[in-house]
Amino acid sequence: MSIASTGNSRDPGFSTKPLTVPVKKACEIVGVGNTTMYDLIKSGRVKTSTIGRRRLVLYSSLEELVLAGAA
């Protein structure tokens, strides 16, 4: 098995971006407060995933939000 097929960090295609971040961290990344972030989540402009009781924001959703200038 090669290094590339194991997903090792030496793989040039390996991304260090997280798949999800907690809501608080998402607020810091985008530069908005909790209320605004939850409004964005409720409106569907920011996508989340729930694992157990923990709500996590999809990092790709934050990137799309910033690129669209919606924040």
Stockholm file with secondary structure:
# STOCKHOLM 1.0

chainA/1-71         MSIASTGNSRDPGFSTKPLTVPVKKACEIVGVGNTTMYDLIKSGRVKTSTIGRRRLVLYSSLEELVLAGAA
#=GR chainA/1-71 SS CCHHHHTCTTSTTCCCSCSEEEHHHHHHHHTCCHHHHHHHHHHTSSCEEEETTEEEEEHHHHHHHHHHTCC
#=GC SS_cons        CCHHHHTCTTSTTCCCSCSEEEHHHHHHHHTCCHHHHHHHHHHTSSCEEEETTEEEEEHHHHHHHHHHTCC
//
